[in-house]
């Protein structure tokens, strides 16, 4: 059966299948044996959110600079 399939393909299709298989094997070899990325590489394809700013200090309730009769 395999000989019939290979025999039915034209030469250009055989070349395309061979090149595709070569690229696939090379890609898998690069994934397994290729160089590892360093862990200190900053992300390139995205934005890193710095997070929320620190919460402001709580302020005491407002008071007048001197005592007023209507201030409670």
C-alpha positions as CSV (number, residue, x, y, z in Angstrom):
1,X,0.0,0.0,0.0
2,X,2.8,2.4,0.9
3,X,4.5,1.8,-2.5
4,X,1.2,2.7,-4.2
5,X,1.0,6.0,-2.3
6,X,4.6,7.0,-2.9
7,X,4.3,5.9,-6.6
8,X,1.2,8.0,-7.1
9,X,2.9,11.2,-5.8
10,X,4.6,13.4,-8.3
11,X,8.2,14.5,-7.8
12,X,7.4,18.0,-6.5
13,X,5.0,16.5,-3.9
14,X,7.7,14.1,-2.8
15,X,10.1,17.0,-2.4
16,X,7.6,19.0,-0.3
17,X,6.9,16.0,2.0
18,X,10.6,15.4,2.4
19,X,11.3,19.1,3.2
20,X,8.4,19.1,5.6
21,X,9.7,16.0,7.4
22,X,13.2,17.5,7.6
23,X,11.8,20.8,9.1
24,X,9.8,18.9,11.6
25,X,12.8,16.8,12.7
26,X,15.0,19.8,12.9
27,X,12.4,21.7,15.0
28,X,12.0,18.8,17.4
29,X,15.8,18.5,17.7
30,X,16.1,22.2,18.4
31,X,13.4,22.0,21.1
32,X,15.3,19.1,22.8
33,X,18.9,20.0,22.2
34,X,18.8,23.8,21.6
35,X,20.0,26.4,24.0
36,X,18.0,27.1,27.1
37,X,16.8,30.7,27.9
38,X,18.3,32.4,30.9
39,X,15.8,32.9,33.7
40,X,16.7,36.6,34.0
41,X,15.5,37.4,30.6
42,X,12.8,40.1,30.9
43,X,9.5,39.4,29.1
44,X,9.4,41.0,25.6
45,X,5.8,40.3,24.4
46,X,3.8,41.8,27.2
47,X,3.4,44.4,29.9
48,X,4.3,43.5,33.4
49,X,1.9,45.2,35.9
50,X,3.8,46.8,38.7
51,X,0.9,46.4,41.1
52,X,-1.1,48.9,43.1
53,X,0.8,51.8,44.8
54,X,1.0,51.5,48.6
55,X,-2.1,52.7,50.4
56,X,-1.9,56.2,51.7
57,X,-1.6,56.8,55.4
58,X,-4.8,57.4,57.2
59,X,-5.3,61.0,58.2
60,X,-7.1,62.0,61.4
61,X,-10.5,63.7,60.9
62,X,-10.3,67.4,60.2
63,X,-10.4,69.7,63.2
64,X,-10.4,73.5,63.3
65,X,-7.2,75.2,64.4
66,X,-9.1,76.7,67.4
67,X,-12.3,75.7,69.2
68,X,-15.5,76.9,67.6
69,X,-18.9,76.8,69.4
70,X,-20.7,74.9,66.5
71,X,-17.9,72.3,65.9
72,X,-18.7,69.0,67.4
